[in-house]
């Protein structure tokens, strides 16, 4: 009588897939077994940490696109802020011009001295 070699179907193969990894660890000596487990734990932690950070980043993007952008479109302040800045820049220019054109300003004194040196 000849022995038949057992064959496994796909369902049985899938059931044994995780079991194979465990059996690989069983055959190892305790030192390398604990090192393999420690390496797996470190790798698992790194993956978990990455996924946590990625989740936080995606939540911030979701909040930005679902809340901030619609508010900006609906209540845009851009035109008002630009008008305000233009008027402030104009006021600063006027104030600066008045200070520079004052007869006692340092600029006027410098220009007078420069003029005297150039034409004397």
Secondary structure, DSSP 4 states (H G I P E B T S, - for coil): -PPPPP---HHHHHHHHHHHHHHHHHTS-HHHHHHHHHHHHHHHHHHHHHHHHHHHHHHHHHHIIIIIHHHHHHT--HHHHHHHHHHHHHHHHHHHHHHHHSTTSHHHHHHHHHHHHHT-
